[in-house]
Amino acid sequence: MGPMSYPICRPAAAHAFSHFQYVPRRLLCFWATSVVAAWLVAIATAAPLAANSDETQALDDGWRFHRGDLAGAEAPAFDDAGWRAIDLPHDWSVEDLPAGGNISGPHDPATPEGPSAGYLRGGVGWYRRQLPDSERPAGNELELIVNAAQQECDIWVNGTHVAFQPHGYLPARVEIGRFMRPRPAANTIAIRVSNPESNTRWYSGSGLYRGVSIRGHDSLHIPTWGGRIDPLWIDGPRAGLRLQVDVRNDNAIPDDADLAVELTAPDGKVSRHPLGQLRIAPGTSERVNASITLDAAQPWSPESPQLYRARFLVQKNGRVVNEYRTTFGVRTVAVSAERGLLLNGTMVKLRGACLHHDNGLLGARAFPDAERRRVRLMKANGFNAIRTSHNPPSEAFLTACDEEGILVIDEFVDTWQLPKKPNGYQRYFDTHAERDLTTMIARDFNHPSVIIWSIGNEIAERFSPSGVEIGRHLAGIVRREDTRRPVTNAINSIWEDPTLGGRWECNDPAFALLDIGGYNYAWNRYATDHARHPQRVMAGTESYPLQAWENWSAVETLPYVIGDFVWTGMDHIGESGIGHTTYIDENADPRHVSPPDWGPMPWPYWLNWSGDIDLIGDKKPQSLYRDVVWRRSPLEILVHEPIPSGKKERVGAWGWPAELPTWNWPGQEGRPLQVSVYSRASRVRLALDGRTIDEQSIDPANGITARFTVPWQPGVLTATALDSDKVVAVKELRTTGPAAKLRVAPETEKNRAARAALVYLPIDVLDASGALVPDAVVPLTVTVEGEAELCALGSADPEAVGSLADARATTFRGRALAILRSTGRAGTAKVQVSAPGLPAAVVTIAFAP
């Protein structure tokens, strides 16, 4: 692996458009091990380390925001008193628009990208913040980090343009010390963010949606992301680590440094290891390579996500002048066609979900609590892997994956040079791709959850000579930066060039560049491709919900297929209605009726509706089916809604039949309904109110479905799974009573008093017995008093356009969700939820420091 480069924004000149430049690296290898007793003793017995100048702090509170473009807003003297006060993270696209026309809350049917963006608008926004001397971190140098801005951002400090970042999912880092005013003067940071619309095939969001931080450090320092820890091997209780740490000297004279690392194991045991001595020329960086052996390693895995903490120390004359902190996990990754994916030497099959980056009702705002909730929802519903489609996720998301035990395919881009949308990343690919890919790997390297790098998704030019060269270059960058993790690319059928006649084999040059071939919707190609290329490792990087059984059967039986990733794990904004189900005339030809199987639905659909989990976190029918496919559940029942007379159902490519786990069908007395029973048992029996309706066999070689027709009447529908007359499982659906009360139950018991802290409050409509009323459509009003504010309110209804932040919403399938944001002060908040004809539900939530 060659020298690491840490892309950093450095302006070419004051008031000039800046370019990202690579900080030069010169390699100096010092191989040190934990068995160098003399150095260990010296460090262990040294006096306590002095406080150092390194400090990183969030800069998320206290911003002013203006939606729209303004001339001169970067100037320190610009008057922003009339701008709105906000705290980050922020996404202006989910904020209500001025009323007019057909606009409903933030939704505008006239937006250029319409269903692709969920009818939410982009545009330009300005952010300004004062940085008083009291808020400046310690250290004689300052680094500003914009964790991501959607889609493009320009950054000014005290009126000087210091950085431009066009990749909306990656950070912009810039050293701003030389642009700061002498203490104790205040400083002005101004950021212009542009979402030009027509930029992606899904909802991107707009603004500083992942927050901003600032780091103070000494002139002699480890750059951000400058310390890497790479687990090389695990052998019984022992493990080997490779460490790489870069140190930069921004002084005007040469400088000397002693390096060490302090490791804290998951059980709290601390060890210190010397890493060598450096002499660093002015304005340059040097690197130390070292190896360490852990004699009692505590490996990381999805079942036991144990994390180490590392503290890299830069010492000068016995004093710590700088430190860099990171977490890591001891885990190894290997792939082969013979054994599949090995994690720590054990075969793992990936039960995967593709996820976009938005957080539902919050828009793109990447609150750490929201990111963790999505990760926990995926794990709770059986997934052990996530593909971050089609972009790098937030650091908070990866941290949650590390801590919760979820494996990750970390994806770079959706386009290379050929566009999918006019204002996509292809405009900047040639000049920024290498820097941006290097940034992604540097930022995410130490996350043990990341096990695979993806260089793209459904890239149009992947099989052309120029595309093959681009793919080779990108894969080469990944392997230069990380010699251990495999590289993939999500490859689709040949539809881009009609002269090729759709020949799948034309993808072979693109597959040849990869360690893992990513197959989008192509499970039926596995066996034939294996016969042609027996060493190719494969993964289903996207699959249709309706083909879950076929895809997983291939994963289970073929060692060279390492997993399957459904599109999608959870509903997201945009790609509106691609998971649709519609009814057409029973004599119509589906090929000639709108919408197309692979197309969106018209207004007011604003969600993709193809997720296993809906927008607010509840299971959809395909998730129950997948539970049986994955052997998480022995039995599930779903009942199809009544099909209108003279019609037949048409399920879109990413859709699911209109069936639900409910026996509430008022007004349909005596009408025959289709009941699907899913099980891996050999037989299933269906009964209504204790009376057997029918019994069917299931051939596990052909699927897991038995279908019955049952005239509807209120009561209890019971399915029983049997193997050799032995009852394996029993499941019931009961007709509920009418709506009688509301239930509001916070998902968390302990809540932080911090502006970044959220509390999720599911709202359920119940009958008198306390059962959820699954067909309840109830208008709600939510009021919040005390130390919280209503951050978002809504349901999972894919057609419910309207405000996401006012105090009113309507339940969908008996449920809604309120999201509160802490004021940052300790105390309590009182939440009241009311609905016509039902007693109000009240809950008090405590926030502690």
N, C-alpha and C positions, 0 to 999 in steps of 0.2 A: 504494500500500500504506500503510495507516495505521500508527500507532505500535505497536511490538511490546509485548506484555505477557509477563512471565515469571512464571507462577504460582509462588507461594512460600507455604509454610505459615506463617502468623503467628497465634499464639494471641490470642483476643479478651481473655482475662484469665487470670491464673494459676489453675491447677487447674480450668479450664473447658474444655469441649469446643471444640476450635479449628475454625475455618473457613479455607479457602483464600481469600486475598484477592489481587486483582490489584494489583501495584505500579503506581502512576500514572506515566504517561509524558507529558512535554511535548516536543514536536518542535522541535528547533533544527537547521537544515540548514547544513552547511558543506561546500560542494563543493570538493574538493581533487583534484588530479591529480598523476601522477608527473612531470610536466614542470615543476613549480614549483621551478626550479633553486635558488633562494636557500635555501628550507627544506631541500631535499635536502642541500645542501652543509653547512648548519648541523648537521643530524643526523649526517651521515657523518663530520664532523670533530670532533664533540663527544667529550668524555672518555668512557671506558668507563662503561656504565650501572651504577649502584650496585645492589647486591642489593635485592630488594623483598620485601614481606611476604607475597606470595601463594604458597600451598603447598597442594597437594591430595595426599592419601595414602589408600590403601586402609585400611579398618578391618575387615578380614575375619578376622583371626586373634584368638584369645583370648576367644571368647564362651562363655557358659554357656547351656544349653538345657534346657527342661522341656516334655515333651509332655503337654498337658492344661491346664486353666484353674486358676488360683490367685488367691485374693483377696490384694491387697496386694503383689503381686510387683513393682509399679512403684516401691515405696518404696526409697530408698537403703539403709536399714538391713535390708532383707529378706535373710534368710540363704539364699543360693543355693549353699552349699558342697556340697550333695548333688546338684546338677544336673550334667548331663553336659558335659564340655568339648568344644567343637567349633570348627572353622574354617569360614567361609563360602567358597563358596555351599553352601546346605543345603536339602534337601527331605526332610522327614520321611515323606512318603507312600511312599517306596521303602524305608523301613527296616522290618525284620521286626517283626511284631506278636507279642504273647504267644500261645503255642500254645493251641489249643482249637478244637473244632468242626471245620469244614472249612478253617480258615485254613491257608494255605501261604505261609510267608515273609511278605511284605507284602500278599498277596492275600487278600481276604475276600469270599466269595461273598454275604455278607449286606449289603455296602455298599449304601446307598440307590440309587446310580446305576449299580451293577453294570457292565454292558458299556460304558457311556459313559465311565466313569473307569478302565476296565481293572481293576476290582475293587480299587482302591487307596483307602485311607481318608484323609479330611481331618481336621477337628477344629480344636483350638486349641493353639497353642504359644507359649511365652514365651522370649525371648532377653534376656540381660543382659550388659553389659560395663562394666568399669571403664575410665575414661580418665584415667590418671595424668598428671601435669604433664609428664613426660618425653616423652609421646606427643602432646601438643597441638601442632598446627602453629603456625608463626609467624603473627603477625597479631593485631590487637586485636579481630577479629570472627571468628566461626566459623559455618560452614554445614554441617549434617549432610545427607547425601544417601543415602536408602535407594533403591537403584537399581530395585528392584521387590520386592514381597512378595506372596505368593499366599495368599489372595485380598485380604484387607483387613488393614490394619495401623494400630495406635495407637502413638504414640511418646511416651515420657516422658524428660525430662532432669532428673536430681536430684529426681524426684518430681513434676515439673510436666508436665502433658499439653501437648505442643507441636504435635501434628499427627495427622491422620487421612487415610488414602489408601485409597479403595475400589476403584480400578482396579488390578487385579493385575498389569498389564504396564507400568505407567508409574512413574517415580520420585516419591518424596516428598522435597521440599527444604524445609528449615526453618533459619532463622537462630537459633542457640542461644546466641550469645554472652551475652545478658543473663540466661540461666539457669545460666551456669557459675559455679562457686565461684571466689573469688580465688585466684590462684596462691600457693603451690604445691599447693593442695588437689586431691585426686582428684575425679572426677565419675562419675556413674552414668547409663548409658543403658539404658533398658528398652523393649522392643518386644513388643507382643502381636500375634500374627498369627492370623487366623481364616480357615479354609477351611470354610464352612458346608455343603459338599457340595451336590449338586443345583444346581451353579452354572454349568457349561458342558456342551456336548455332547461334550466330549473330556476328556482328562486334563489337569488344570491344574497339579498339584503343590501343595505346601504349604510355606510358610516363606520365609525370606530367601534365595531361590534365585538372586538376581542380585547379592548382596553389598551392602556399605555402604562409603561413603567420607566423608571429612571434609575441608573446605577452610578454611584460614585465610587471611584477607585484611584489607586496610586498610579503614577506614571509607569512604574514597574508592576505589571499585572498580568493575570491570566485572562484572555478575552472571554467574553460570553460564549459558551459552548466549547471552550478551549480545553476541557478535560474529558477524555473519553476512557471508558472502561469496557473492555471486550472480553467476555468469558471465552476461554479457548477450549477447555475440556473439563469434564467432571468424571472422576474415577473414585467410586465409593464415597467416602466422606471428604475426599480432597477435591479441590478445583484449582485450575490455573487461570489467572487473569493477565491480560495485556493492558497496560496503561499508556496513554499518550497525553502529554500535557504540553501546551505551548505557553511561552512567556514572552510578553512584548515589553520593550523598553522605549518609551516615548520621551525619555530625557535627552538632553543635548550631548551627553557624554556617555561612554561605556559604563555598564553597571554589572555587578555580580549578584547572584542569588543562589540560595540553597532551597531546594524543593523537597517537600514531603507530602504524604497523604495520610489522613486519618480516616480509618474505616470503622463504622459502627454497624455491627451485625444486627439482624432482626431481633435477636435475643438481648440486645443492648451491650454486648461485649465490644470493647474498643481496642483497636490495634493501630500502631503508627509505623509507617514504612518510609525510609529515606528514598528519594528519587534522584539524587545527584546534585551537582553544582553546575552553574552556568555563568558564563561571561557573555553579555549581550551587547552588541554594538548599538549606537544610538539609532532610533528610528527603525529597528528591525525586530524580528522575533526568532526565537530558537525553540527547539522541541526536545523533550526528553521522552524516550521510550523505556518502559520498565516492565518487568514481569513479577507477579506476586503469586505465591501458592497459599491457598487457604486450607488449613488442615482439618477444619470442622465446618465445611461449607454448608450453607442452608439454602438449597436451590429454590428458584422461583418456578412456579407452574400455575396453570389455571386453578387447580385444586388447592394449592398452597402458595398464594402470591406473596412470598416473603421478600422484603426489600432491604437492601443495604443503603446506608448513607455514606457518602464520600466527601471529605473536606480537603481539597488541595491547598497547600500552604506555600506562599512565597515568602522566604525569610531573608533578611538582610541584617548582618551584624547581630544575629541572635534575636531579631525582632520581626514579627510577622507584619509585612507591609501590605499583603493582599491575600485573599483566599477566594476559592471558587467552590461552591457547594453543588452537589448533584446526588441523585439517587440512581440505583441500578439494581439489577437482579442477576443472580448466578443461574444462567440457563444457556443451553446450547441448541442449535438448530441445524438439521441436515436433511437433505432430500435425495431420494433415488427412486428409480422406477421399480426396483425390486422390493424396497421396504417402505416406500412412501415418505411421509413426513415424520421425522424423529425429533421429539422435544426431550432434551436430557436423555437421549438414547431410547426413549419409549415412543412407539407409534401413536400418533394422534390423528384423528379424522376431524376435519373442520366443519362444524355445524354453523355455517356462516350467514351473516346478514349484510347486505349493502345498505349503507346509511348516508344520506346527505347531511349537511352540517347544521341545518336550522333546528331550532328548539320549539317548533310548533307555534303555540300561541304567543311566544316571546319573539317570534321572528328569528333572525340570525344571532341575537344576543347570546354570547357564550358565557353566561354565568357559570362558575364552577359547579354550583349545586344543580343546575339544569343539565350540564354535561354528565355529571355523575348519575343523575336519575336515568338518563337514556341508557347508559352503560348497564346500570343495575336492572333495568327493564329487559334488556337483551339477555342478560345472564339468567334472570328469573324465568324467562320463557324458553330456556334450553339452548340458546346460542352460546358458543364458546369462542366465536371469532367474528370480527367486523371488518369489512372492506370500506375504507373511507372514500366513498365515491363522490366526486372524482377529483379529490383535492386533499391536501394535508389538513388534518383536523387541528383544533386548538390544543395547546399544551395541557390545558385543564382536562380535556377529553382523554388524552393519552395518560395523564396522571391517574385518572379514574380507572382506565383499563389496567394500568400497572397494579393498582391497589385492589381492584375487584377481581382480577384474574381473567381478562379477556385478551385473546390473541388478535393481532391487527395486521391487515395489509394496508400499508401506508402509500396512498396514491398521489402522484405528482400533478397530472393535468388531464384534461379531456380533449385537448387539441395540440397538435404540433404546428406545422405551417399551414395546412389546409383548414379553412374555417368551417365551423358549424353555425356560428352566429356572426354577423358583421363586426361586432365590437368585442369579440372574444380575445383570448390570450394570444392567438396566432399573430396579432399585430406586434407583439413584443418578443415572440419566441426566439427569433434569431439572435437578438442582442442580450436577452435576459435568461434564457433557459438554463445555461450552465451554472450561472450564479444562483438562480433560484433552486435548482435541484440540489446543489451543494448546500445551500441554506437549509433545505428540508432535512437532509441527512444529518447535518451538524446539529441542528436543534433536537432531532428525535433519536439520535444515536443511542443514548443511554437508557431509553425506555425499553425494558425487557418485553413489554407487550408487543412491540413491533418485531415481527418475525419475517416479513416479506416486504420488499420495496416494489412498487408498481410504477412503471414509467409512462403509463397512459391507459386510455380506454377508448376502444372502438376508433382507433386512429385511421383516418381515411387513406393516408398515403403509406400505410405500414408495409405493403407488399411491393410498392414501386421501388426502383433502384435508389431514388433519393430518400425515400422513407426508410429503406433498409439501412442506409448509411446513418440517418438520424438515430434510428433505434440502436444501432451499434455504438454510436457515440454516447447516447444516454446510458445504455447499459454499462459502457466502459467507465463513465463517471461514477456510477454507483459502485462498481467493483474497485475502483481506485479509492473511494472513500470508505468502503466497508467490504472487506474480503470474505465475510462470513455469512451474511444474510443472502438468501436467493433473490433473484430478480424475476418479475413477471410483467405481463402486459395483457390486458383484457381484449381478446381478439374475437371478432364477429364474423358472420358469413360475408361472402364477397358480394356486396351489392353496389359498391362505389363505382365499379368499372363494368358497364354492361358488355363490353367486348370480351370479357373473360368468361362469360356464360355461367357465372356463379360457381365456378370450380373451387371448392374448398381447398384443394391442394395448393392453390396460388398463395395461401397464407404461410406455406412452409418456410420461406426465407425469414419471415417475421418470427416464427416460432423458434428458428435455429439460434436466435440471439439470446434466448431466455433460459433460465434455470427451471422455471415452472411455466408451462403453457397455460395461459388463461383462456378458458372456453366460455364465451357468452352464448347461452341458449343452444348448445351443441353437444349435449350429453350423448346423442346418438352417433357422434363421431369418435368416441373414445376407443372403441374396440378396433375399428378400421385404422385409425391413426396409430394405435399401438402396434398393429401388424406392420405398418410402414416404418415406424420410428420407435422401436422397442425400448429405447432409453429415455423417451420423452416423459417427463413428469407432468401431470395434468391437474387442473382444478377448475371446477365450474364457477367462474367468476361472476356470472349472472345466470339466473334461471327463473322460469315462470312459476308462480305459486301452484298452479294446477298440475305441474309436473314434479312435485316434491317427491312422490314415491319413486318415480323413474330415476330421478337424479340421485336420490339417496341409495337406491338399490345398486347403482353403479359404483358409488363411493364405497359401499360396504363390501362389494365383491371384487373390485379391481384394485390391487395394491398400488398401482401407479396413479390412481386418482385420489387426491389427498383431501378433497372436500367440495362442498357446494355452498354457494352464496346466493340466497334468494333476492330478487328485486321486488320489494324491499323489506327490510326488517321492521320499519316503522313508517307510518304515513309522514309525508313531508309536504311543504308548500310548493306549488308549481307542478309542472307536468300534469296539469289538472285533468283528473278523471281517466288517466290511462288504465286504471284498474276497474273500468266500468262494467256494468251489466245492464243490458237494455232488453226491451221486448220489441219484436218486429212481427209483421204479419206472418201467420203460420205457413203461407205459401211463398214467402219472399225468399230470394236468393241472398244469403248474408254477404256475399262478395260485392253486392251492388247497393247496399244500404248503409247509410251513414249512422253513426260515426264508424270509421274504419277500425278494424281490430287493434291496430297499433297506434291509433290516433287519440287525441284528447277529447274531452267532452266540452260542450259550449258553456258559456256563462249560465249559471253562477258557480259552476264547479271551480274550486280554487285549490284543492288538495289532490295529490296523485291517487290516493285511495287504493294503492296496491300493497300496502304494508301488512305484515302479520299482526302488528300492533297499531292501534289507531292513534290519532294525533294527541290524545290526552293520556294514553298509556294502557288502554284496555285491550284484551285479546279479541281478535276478529276470527271469523270462522276458519280461515286457513291456518291460523295458529293452532287451533284445536286439532285439525287434521294433521298438522306437522307433529304435534305431540305424539300421535299414534305412530306416524312414520318413524320418528326417532325413538320409539319405545319408552317415552316418558309417561304415556298414559295407555292403559290397556283398552280403553273404550270411550268413544264420544258420540253424541247424538246431535244432529242438526236438522232443522225442519225448514223446508223451502216455503217461501211466501206464496200465496195464491197467484197463479199466472193468469193474467186477464184473458177473457174469452176471445178466441180467434187469434191469439198471439203465441209466439214461442220465444224462449229465452235465447239471447245472444250474449255470450260471455267474451269480453275483450281479452287480448293476449295476456294482460297482467291481472285480469279480473278473477272473480270467484262467483259461483252461483249465488243467487239471492236467498241464502239459507242462514238460519240463526239458531242459537241454542235456546229456543223459547217455545212454550206451548200456549202463548197468549195470541189468539187470533179472533178477537171479538167480531161478530157480524158474519163469520164464516161457518156457522153451525152446519154440520153435515157435508161440508165441501171436502172432497178428497185432497189431501196434502201429501207431498212426497217427503218421506223421512229417510235420511241417510244415516246409517250406523257405521262407524269406522272402528275397526278392531283388527288385530293380528290373530285373534282366536279363530278356531276352525268353524265355529257356529255362533250365530247371534239370534236372540229371541226378542221380539218386541211385544209389549203388552200395554193396554190402556185400562187404567183403573183395575188392574189385576187380571184382566181378561186377555189371554194370548191372542194376538192378531196373526202372527206368522213367525216362522223360524227359517233362517237361511244359512247355507254354508258359504264360507269364504275360502277361496283358494289363494294362499299367500304368494304363490308364484305369479298371480295375475293382479294383485292389488289388495286393498284392505277395506273395500266398500261393499255393503249390503244395502239395498234400497227397498223401501216398503211404501205402500199407499194406505193412508189412514184417514177416514172421514173425521173432521175435527169436531170435538166437543170438549168443553172444559173438563179438566181432571188431571190425572198423573200419567204421563207417558214413561214407560220403563223399558230400558234395553238391558239385556243380560248377555254377557260373553261367556261362551262355554268351550272347554276343551275336553273331549272324551266324557261328556256329561258332568264334568266338574265346573262349577261356577268360578270364572276367572275375575269377573268384575260386574258391577251393577251401576247403572246411571239413570237418573230421573230428571224429567222436566215437568214442572208443576205450573198449572195456571194460577196466576197470582190474583189477589184482590185489587181493587182500585187504589190509586194513590191516596195515602193517608198521612204521610209525614215525610220530612226531609232529614237526611243524615249528612253531617259535615264533620269529617275526621281528618285532622292534619296527619300527613304521612310521617312527620318527624316529631319526636318528643322533646329533644333538646335543640334549641335554635339560637344562632349567634346574633348578637347585636352588632351587625356590620352591614354596610351598604351593599356588599356583594351577596349577602345571605338571602335565600328565598325559602318560602314555606309553601308547599303544595297542599291544597285542600280539595280533594274530590268531593263532589256533591251528588248524593244519590237520592232518588225518589223511591220510597218504600211503601209497601202496603201495611195493613195493621199488624201483620205477623212479623214484620221486619224484613220481608223478602224484597229484593229489587224488582221494580215494575219495569220490565224491559221495553215496553212500548209507550212509556210515559213521555209526553211532550208538554213540558211545564215551563212557563216563563218565570225567570228568577230575577231577583234584585239583591245585590250584595252591598252592604255598607261596612266600612272598616273605620274604627276609631282607635287612637293610641299610637303605639310605636311601630306601625307598619303602614304601608300603602298598597292599594290594589294595583298590581303590576300587569296582570292580564286575566281575562275571564272569557270562557267560551266552551264549546263542545267539540266533538269529533265529526260533526256533520260536514261532509265535503262540499255541501252547497250553501252553507250558512255564512254568506258574506255579511259584513258589517263590522262595527267597531270591535277591536280586541282588547280595549282598555277601559271602556265605560262600565257602569255598574249593572248592566242588564245582559242577560243571555237566556237561551232556551235550551232545555235538556234535549239530548239525542240518545235514543235507546235508554232513557231513564237516568242519564248521567251528564254532568258538566264538571268543569274544573276551574277553580280560582287559584291564582298564584299571587302570593304576597311578597313584598320586598321590605326588609327591615329599614327603619329610619337611620340605623346606626347607633341608636341610643338604647340602653338597657331599659327594660320595663315590659309592659304587656300591651297586647292589641286585642280588641273585642271585635269579632266578626259576626255579623248577623246575615242570614240568608232567608229571604222570604219569597213566597209564591202565593198566588190567589187561591183561597180556599184551604190552605194548609197552614198548620202552626209553624211559626218561624223557628229556625234552628240557630242557636247561638253557641259560639265557642270562644274561649279566651286562650291566647297564645302568649307564652312568656319568651322573652329574649334576654339572654345573659351575655356578659362580655366574654 
